Amino acid sequence: MTIGPKRTLARVFDRVADAYDAGRPTYPDEMYRALTEVSGVDLDGATTVDVGAGTGILTRALRARGSRVIAVDAGAEMLARLLSKGTDGDTAALRADGNALPLTDGVADLVTYAQSWHWLDPVISIAEARRVLRPDGAIVGCWNLAHASQADWLAAYEERLARACPTYWGPALEEWSVPPIAAAFEVVEERWIAWTRLVGIEDFLLDLRSHSYMAALSSEAADELVALQRAELQREFPEGVLSVPMRVYMAVGK
């Protein structure tokens, strides 16, 4: 799936920055433990370049674990949300393209892509990551994914999205798969980390509005689809809280 030039992509996500910031899930603690184990990099004291940082979901979690973070994103509104949460001397935010990092060689212990690498050039972006890494550093790609095959209601939810959104890309499509970042590495280890997200229906629908295939719809069509999903979810979960089976796909390589 592609959305035109990078400038157009940044505008797409800038339009949904509020929904992205409010609705997207965080990552489970187990992912950070696995990241340290697989990469051999202790997050406490590490310098991490978070490429496609968006509103700072991964950035903030890395800072909380003691990392110095350079957050890179092409979207001005996305970075504005990141900065609105407050930064300190160990966090920097740069508006830039992940295919051309404005950093000197060998400055990072980790380069991370949280929900972002699939929007970049698969060759150029990895070459840039290797350039800014120190010799013992590692590149990390991770995606938080709803595990639709684990719940009938979630599979039906994804099917409704596939029918309504021409640019939908997700588990309702037979050809869908995780982004092929592992193929870009010379040495790689992959992990799947299962977890469960407890979330209210309205926050879950904010997450929905943050996706590019929703931003590609007209506002009227997006509102209609959200209303349909809300009605179906309220019928399934009258108490208003969803238990969403999730899994993180993480690939760590060099």
For each residue, the residues with C-beta under 8 A, 3 or more apart:
1: 118 167 169 212
2:
3: 8 9 12 119 167 212 216
4: 8 9
5: 8 9
6: 9 10 74 97 99 119
7: 10 11 74
8: 3 4 5 11 12
9: 3 4 5 6 12 13 74 119 212
10: 6 7 13 14 73 74 75 76 78
11: 7 8 14 15 75
12: 3 8 9 15 16 212 215 216
13: 9 10 16 17 20 54 75 77 78 212 215
14: 10 11 17 75 76 77 78
15: 11 12 77 215
16: 12 13 19 20 209 210 211 214 215
17: 13 14 20 21 55 75 77 78 80 81
18: 21 22 81
19: 16 22 23 206 207 209 210
20: 13 16 17 23 24 54 55 78 81 210
21: 17 18 24 55 81
22: 18 19 203 206
23: 19 20 203 204 205 206 207 208 209 210
24: 20 21 54 55 57 115 144 207 210
25: 144 197 199 207 246
26: 57 61
27: 31 32 57 58 61 114 142 144 248
28: 31 193 195 246 248
29: 32 33
30: 33 34 193 195
31: 27 28 34 35 142 193 248 250
32: 27 29 35 36 43 61 65
33: 29 30 36 37
34: 30 31 37 38 191 193 250
35: 31 32 38 39 41 43 140 142 250 252
36: 32 33 39 40 41 42 43
37: 33 34 40
38: 34 35 138 189 191 250 252
39: 35 36 110 138 140 252
40: 36 37 136 138
41: 35 36 46 109 110 136 137 138
42: 36 45 46
43: 32 35 36 46 48 62 65 66 67
44: 65 66 67
45: 42 66 67 68
46: 41 42 43 66 67 68 109 110
47: 67 68 69 70 107 108 109 110
48: 43 62 67 68 69 70 108 109 110 111 112
49: 69 70 72 101 103 107 108 110 111 112 129 132
50: 53 58 59 62 69 70 71 72 112 114
51: 72 98 101 111 112 113 116 117 120 125 129
52: 72 73 98 113 114 115 116 117 119 120
53: 50 56 58 59 71 72 73 78 79 82 93 114 116
54: 13 20 24 57 73 75 78 81 82 114 115 116
55: 17 20 21 24 78 81 82
56: 53 59 60 71 81 82 85
57: 24 26 27 54 60 61 114
58: 27 50 53 61 62 112 114 142
59: 50 53 56 62 63 69 71 82 91
60: 56 57 63 64 85
61: 26 27 32 57 58 64 65
62: 43 48 50 58 59 65 67 69 112
63: 59 60 66 67 69 88 90 91
64: 60 61
65: 32 43 44 61 62
66: 43 44 45 46 63
67: 43 44 45 46 47 48 62 63 90 110
68: 45 46 47 48 90 91
69: 47 48 49 50 59 62 63 90 91 92
70: 47 48 49 50 91 92 94 103 107 108
71: 50 53 56 59 79 82 91 92 93 94
72: 49 50 51 52 53 93 94 96 98 101
73: 10 52 53 54 78 79 82 93 94 95 96
74: 6 7 9 10 95 96 97 98
75: 10 11 13 14 17 54 78 79 95
76: 10 14 79 80 95
77: 13 14 15 17 80 81
78: 10 13 14 17 20 53 54 55 73 75 81 82
79: 53 71 73 75 76 82 83 93 95
80: 17 76 77 83 84
81: 17 18 20 21 54 55 56 77 78 84 85
82: 53 54 55 56 59 71 73 78 79 85 87 93
83: 79 80 86 87 93
84: 80 81
85: 56 60 81 82
86: 83
87: 82 83 91 92 93
88: 63 91
89:
90: 63 67 68 69
91: 59 63 68 69 70 71 87 88
92: 69 70 71 87
93: 53 71 72 73 79 82 83 87
94: 70 71 72 73 102
95: 73 74 75 76 79
96: 72 73 74 100 101 102
97: 6 74 100
98: 51 52 72 74 101 113 116 117 119 120 125 128
99: 6 120 121 124 125 128
100: 96 97 124 128
101: 49 51 72 96 98 128 129 131 132
102: 94 96
103: 49 70 107 108 132
104: 107 132
105: 131 132
106: 132 133 134 135
107: 47 49 70 103 104 132 134
108: 47 48 49 70 103 111 132 133 134 137
109: 41 46 47 48 133 134 136 137 138
110: 39 41 46 47 48 49 67 133 137 138 139 140
111: 48 49 51 108 129 132 133 137 138 139 140
112: 48 49 50 51 58 62 139 140 141 142
113: 51 52 98 116 117 120 125 139 140 141 142 181
114: 27 50 52 53 54 57 58 142 143 144
115: 24 52 54 142 143 144
116: 51 52 53 54 98 113 119 120
117: 51 52 98 113 120 122 125 141 179 181
118: 1 179 181
119: 3 6 9 52 98 116
120: 51 52 98 99 113 116 117 124 125
121: 99 124 125
122: 117 125 126 180 181 184
123: 126 127 184
124: 99 100 120 121 127 128
125: 51 98 99 113 117 120 121 122 128 129
126: 122 123 129 130 139 184 185
127: 123 124 130 131
128: 98 99 100 101 124 125 131 132
129: 49 51 101 111 125 126 132 133 139
130: 126 127 133 139 254
131: 101 105 127 128
132: 49 101 103 104 105 106 107 108 111 128 129
133: 106 108 109 110 111 129 130 137 138 139 254
134: 106 107 108 109 137
135: 106
136: 40 41 109
137: 41 108 109 110 111 133 134 254
138: 38 39 40 41 109 110 111 133 252 253 254
139: 110 111 112 113 126 129 130 133 185 252 253 254
140: 35 39 110 111 112 113 250 251 252
141: 112 113 117 179 181 250 251
142: 27 31 35 58 112 113 114 115 248 249 250 251
143: 114 115 178 179 248 249
144: 24 25 27 114 115 246 248
145: 171 178 246 247 248 249
146: 154 158 171 244 245 246
147: 150 151 154 194 245 246 247
148: 151 154 155 157 158 170 171 172
149: 155 171
150: 147 154 245
151: 147 148 154 155 244 245
152: 155 156
153: 156 157 233 236 237
154: 146 147 148 150 151 157 158 244 245
155: 148 149 151 152 158 159 171 172
156: 152 153 159 160 232
157: 148 153 154 160 161 229 232 233
158: 146 148 154 155 161 162 170 171 172
159: 155 156 162 163 172
160: 156 157 163 164 225 228 229 232
161: 157 158 164 165 168 170 172 208 213 225 229
162: 158 159 165 168 170 172 173
163: 159 160
164: 160 161 168 217 221 225 228
165: 161 162 168 213 214 216 217 225
166: 213 216
167: 1 3 212 213 216
168: 161 162 164 165 172 173 213
169: 1 173 176 213
170: 148 158 161 162 173 176
171: 145 146 148 149 155 158 176
172: 148 155 158 159 161 162 168 176
173: 162 168 169 170 176
174:
175:
176: 169 170 171 172 173
177: 180
178: 143 145 249
179: 117 118 141 143
180: 122 177 183 184
181: 113 117 118 122 141 184 185 251 253
182: 185 188 190 251 253
183: 180
184: 122 123 126 180 181 253
185: 126 139 181 182 188 251 253 254
186: 253 254
187: 253 254
188: 182 185 251 252 253
189: 38 251 252 253
190: 182 249 250 251 252
191: 34 38 248 249 250 251 252
192: 247 248 249 250
193: 28 30 31 34 247 248 250
194: 147 245 246 247
195: 28 30 246 247 248
196: 243 244 245 246
197: 25 242 243 244 246
198: 241 242 243 244
199: 25 203 204 207 241 242 244
200: 203 204 240 241 242
201: 204 205 230 233 234 237 240 241 242
202: 205 206
203: 22 23 199 200 206 207
204: 23 199 200 201 207 208 233 242 244
205: 23 201 202 208 209 226 229 230 233
206: 19 22 23 202 203 209 210
207: 19 23 24 25 199 203 204 210 211
208: 23 161 204 205 211 214 226 229
209: 16 19 23 205 206 214 215 222 226
210: 16 19 20 23 24 206 207 214
211: 16 207 208 214 215
212: 1 3 9 12 13 167 215 216
213: 161 165 166 167 168 169 216 217
214: 16 165 208 209 210 211 217 222 225
215: 12 13 15 16 209 211 212 222
216: 3 12 165 166 167 212 213
217: 164 165 213 214 221 222 225
218: 221 222
219: 222 223
220: 223 224
221: 164 217 218 224 225
222: 209 214 215 217 218 219 225 226
223: 219 220 226 227
224: 220 221 227 228
225: 160 161 164 165 214 217 221 222 228 229
226: 205 208 209 222 223 229 230
227: 223 224 230 231
228: 160 164 224 225 231 232
229: 157 160 161 205 208 225 226 232 233
230: 201 205 226 227 233 234
231: 227 228 234 235
232: 156 157 160 228 229 235 236
233: 153 157 201 204 205 229 230 236 237 242
234: 201 230 231 237 238 240
235: 231 232 238
236: 153 232 233
237: 153 201 233 234 240 241 242
238: 234 235
239:
240: 200 201 234 237
241: 198 199 200 201 237
242: 197 198 199 200 201 204 233 237
243: 196 197 198
244: 146 151 154 196 197 198 199 204
245: 146 147 150 151 154 194 196
246: 25 28 144 145 146 147 194 195 196 197
247: 145 147 192 193 194 195
248: 27 28 31 142 143 144 145 191 192 193 195
249: 142 143 145 178 190 191 192
250: 31 34 35 38 140 141 142 190 191 192 193
251: 140 141 142 181 182 185 188 189 190 191
252: 35 38 39 138 139 140 188 189 190 191
253: 138 139 181 182 184 185 186 187 188 189
254: 130 133 137 138 139 185 186 187
